[in-house]
Amino acid sequence: MTVRMVTRLVGKEPARLMAMTYWAVEPFLVCSITAAYVSRRRARCRAGAATVGRHN
């Protein structure tokens, strides 16, 4: 996103640079979100708070 914003401010659109940036960053982003979800779920299961519903 930063690359996109900077290039739009400058007035240029380096499609190749943006494509390579997305290609490199996207797997890390997906993995970090997945790891955070799994970590929180495991912590809840270990604590015994994995009940049905949000406000129980």
C-alpha positions in Angstrom: 0.0 0.0 0.0 2.8 2.4 0.8 4.4 1.9 -2.6 1.0 2.5 -4.3 0.4 5.7 -2.3 3.9 7.1 -2.9 3.8 6.4 -6.7 0.4 8.1 -7.0 1.7 11.1 -5.2 4.7 11.3 -7.6 2.4 10.6 -10.6 4.0 7.4 -11.8 2.6 3.9 -11.8 5.4 1.2 -11.7 3.2 -1.8 -12.3 6.2 -4.3 -12.2 7.5 -3.0 -8.8 4.0 -3.2 -7.3 3.4 -6.7 -8.6 6.7 -7.9 -7.2 6.0 -6.2 -3.9 2.6 -7.9 -3.6 4.0 -11.2 -4.7 6.6 -11.0 -1.9 4.4 -9.6 0.9 1.2 -11.4 0.4 2.3 -14.8 1.7 3.7 -13.3 4.8 0.5 -11.4 5.5 -1.7 -14.5 5.0 0.6 -16.6 7.2 0.7 -14.0 10.0 -3.1 -13.7 10.1 -3.5 -17.5 10.1 -0.8 -17.9 12.9 -2.6 -15.2 15.0 -5.9 -17.0 14.6 -4.5 -20.4 15.5 -2.6 -19.0 18.4 -5.7 -17.3 19.9 -7.8 -20.4 19.3 -5.3 -22.7 21.0 -5.0 -20.3 24.0 -8.8 -20.3 24.4 -8.9 -24.1 24.2 -6.2 -24.5 26.8 -7.9 -22.1 29.1 -11.2 -24.0 28.8 -13.0 -20.9 27.6 -14.0 -22.3 24.3 -17.8 -22.1 24.8 -20.5 -21.6 22.3 -21.3 -18.0 21.7 -19.4 -14.8 22.2 -20.7 -13.4 25.5 -20.8 -16.5 27.7 
